[in-house]
Amino acid sequence: LAVDGAGNVLAPENVPETHYRNENAGRLDSGPRPLSDVERSLFTALPEDLNPGVARLAESLFQGRNSVQRKVDAVIGYFREHYEYKLEIEIPRGMDPVTYFLLERPPAHCEFFASGAAILLRLGGVPCRYVTGFVAAERNPYGDYWIARNRDAHAWVEAWDESRGWFTVEATVAAGVPSGQDVPSTFSQMWDHLKFRMKEAMAEYFAGGLRGLL
């Protein structure tokens, strides 16, 4: 395993089945290391052809708000007040998608909320990065593990604060954030647990043969 300049933990592709243990968790107590000049430039970069209307929007949102958290709250509040969630969105021909989202305020999905938040925060001088992944909000009580399904795919933003480092910014309105409220039936959970254990056993067998399975 390795850590890149932004603090992301990386592993080689096609790494063989292996087990590892985190040995450096105690180092987190010393607080985040400062961003380098190169990193700060990278995480505040903006398109050269950015629509001036987007810059004016950011200026109005951040007026009188100097701290990172207050700027984040301003963006989240703006989206919650003026936007709705919709999985599909039609962008007019020749229009930049994020500019259209920010200035025309159509219903949109998480990728637009995250992209729009990143642009606005960078205009406010807040280093941030666009992130995609899964929100694992469903827990299987029979196997005591969390499940991330295709429907839990999501996009959000991580912003940088000098005192706490990278932190999550959830800019998407509540209707578009995976919540795990659709709890499967007891039978579905038991069946899911059985399939999980079968796949786990197969992985152990292929990694270590009969001894690994045992």
Secondary structure, DSSP 8 states (H G I E B T S, - for coil): -EE-TTS-EE--TT--S-------GGGGGG------HHHHHHTT---TT--HHHHHHHHHHHTT--SHHHHHHHHHHHHHHH--B-S-----TT--HHHHHHHH---B-HHHHHHHHHHHHHHTT--EEEEEEE---EEETTTTEEE--GGGEEEEEEEEETTTEEEEE--S-GGGS----S---HHHHHHHHHHHHHHHHHHHHHHHHHHHH-
